[in-house]
Every structure is written in structure tokens, then in C-alpha cells.
């Protein structure tokens, strides 16, 4: 399934959904979670559009999560504080993205929620993030959303 966030042609062979409302990546994630749930999915993967995937990493993460009874899974190795560019969520956890976040920190929020319910894991696999944070850092509007999201995240989780 693909959630399109701009006017675009449908992609053959996948479930296409369009969400052209103001930017809110967390709403997009929730749309995907909801649709996956209606199709009976157990897991959903959230992927940035600038990844190179080799040797079936998403299924590898999901299988590892299943065997370890983890709620959330990430690729390893990764660069940065949290590999928010690629994660797999156990839908049965009923964790949803907080739509008060608009652009950033929602994946951190999901990780905190997963830690409260159970376990999150990092799985060795081949996921390469081609252009980390390039879109955000090149767009002043997205930088402002990021600052607001950071403030909300720190207040929500009482981080100083």
C-alpha cells in the first residue's frame, strides 16, 4: 500500500491512497495502519522513499519481531539516534501515531509507547538510507514543524 501525499499517478499492483491535506506524516502513518488492519495484516512497515533494500529486510525484521514477541523493529546498522526511516510495527499492539506531531518525533513517540508495552528490537539487515534528513534540512517550513514537534515531544514525555 502507498499513501500518496501529492497528486500523482497510481502505482500498479498496490493499494493506492491519497492524502492531500496539510503536511502531517503521522496522519499518513495512521491511514496506512488503518488500511493494513482492515486487510488483516499483523505488521506494517513504514519506509522513507529514499531507501535501498536488499535481501528482504522487512520480512527479516517482522520474522525476528514475531520470534522475540517484539512490538517494534528497526534495521541495524543505522546512522543517527533512531532509524525512523524504516520501522516495522506489530499492529496488534494498537499503537498509533500521535497526530499532534506533524513532521518529526512521532517515531520517537512510537518507540516510547512500544517500550511501555513490551520490547523493540534492532535486526541486522540491509537497509541503506540514501539522503538522511535532506528534505527536512532543505525546507524551512519542515524545520519549523520539527522544532514545534520537538517541543511537544519533550513536554509530553517530560524530557528536559
N, C-alpha and C positions, 0 to 999 in steps of 0.2 A: 504494500500500500504506500502511496506517495501523497503527502499533504502539500499541495501546491500553494505557494504564498504570493504568487504573482500570476497575471494572465499568462497562460502557457497551453501548449498542446497536450492532450492526454498521452500518457505513456502506455503503449500496448502491453497487455499481459499483467497489469497490476490494477489494484483498486485505486482510482484517482479521486481525490477530494480537493476542493478548492476552498481556501480561507483567505479572503482578500481584505479582511478587516485590518485596523491598525496593528502594527507590529506587537505581537505577544507570542513568543516562541513557546511559552508554557501552555498557552491555549492550544497551539498546534499539537504539542505532545499529547494533551488530554484528548483531542479529537482522534488521534491515532490509537491511543489506549482504548477509547470507547469503541471504535470500529473493530479493533482486534478482538476485544471481548465479545462483540456480537457474532464474530466468526468462530468463537470457541477457542481462541489462542490461549496458550499457557504463558507465553513470554512475548515481549515486544522489544525490538531493538530500536534505539534512537541513534541515528548516524548523521554526522555532518555530510555535506555534499562534496567535500574535498578529501576523501579518503581513498587509499589503495588497500584493498582487502585481498589476502592470499590464503589459500588452503582452508577455506571455510571457517573463518574465525568466529562468526556469530553463533553458528551451531556448536562450536567448541566451547564458547563461553556458556551457552544455555545448558549444554550437557554437564559441564562442570558445576554449574549452579544447582542443577537437579540432583546430582550425586552428593553434593555437600549441603543440600537444603538451604541454599543461599537465596536471598531476596533480590540482590542486585549484583551484576557482574560487569567488570571492566577489562579491557585488554592490558596486557603487560608485555613489554615495557611501554612506557609512555613518557612524555615530557610535560612538565608543569605540575601544578598542585593536584589536579583532578582530571582524569581523562573524560571530560564532559562531551567530547566529540564523538564518543562511541560508548554506549552502555546498554545493558540488557536488563529488563525488569520482569520479575515474576508478577504477572497480572493478578494472581490470586492474593497477593499481599494487600490489594486495594489501595496501594499508594498512588496518589495522583499529584500532578504538578500543581503548585500554588500559583494561581493566575494573578496574584498581586505582584509577582515578579513579571517583568516584561521581556527582558533580554538575557540577563545573566544571573548566576547564583541559584537558579532553580534546580540545577543538577546537584549543587551542594546541599540544598534543602532536601532533595530526594534521598541523598546519601545519609543525612542525619536521620530522616524518618526510617530508612531501612535499618540503620544501626539500633534504633529503638525497638524494632520488631524482631530483629534477628541478625543476620550476617550479610556482609557484602564481601565479594572476593575479587581478586585480580588474577586473570588467567593468561599464561604465556601464549601469545598468538600473533599473527602477522597483520597488524593494522598500522598503516602509516598515515599520519595527519600531514597533508601536503602544505597547507597555508595556515598555521595556527594563529588565530585571533586577527588575521589580516583584515577581514571585513569590519570588525568592531573598531580596530585602531584607526582605520581609514575613514570612518564615518562619525562626525561629531554628534549626530543625534543618537547613535547607538552608544557612544561613550557616555552621554548624559543618562541614558537609560541604565547603563551599567553602574554608574555612580549611585543612582537612586536605588537600584536593586541591592547594591552592597549595603547601603544604609538600612534598608528594610531587613535584609538578612541578619545583620548584626543586632538590630533591635529585636527581631523575632527570636533569635537564639541566645540573646543576652551575651554577645561577644563584645569585648572591649578592646 
